[in-house]
Amino acid sequence: MSILDPLFSPERGQRSTIPDSKSEPPQLTIVRTLVIVYEPTMDSSTGTKLSQYMRWNNLEELAKGYMSD
């Protein structure tokens, strides 16, 4: 069993659908997100990371936005 097996399980990719009527219960949506961040330290004396050095957006906020989409 690989560490990536849960990402590629049969229920992966299921999406919720809009119910046909108000009496029909909504279906569950399974969301799985894998984020790999490469964030090297650009200046060891100040601890400046790559995203700070390049003045990129906050990685945590970008990841939250990605997951919510």
Secondary structure, DSSP 8 states (H G I E B T S, - for coil): --TTGGGGSTTTT------SSTTS----------------EEETTTTEEHHHHTT---HHHHHHHHHH-
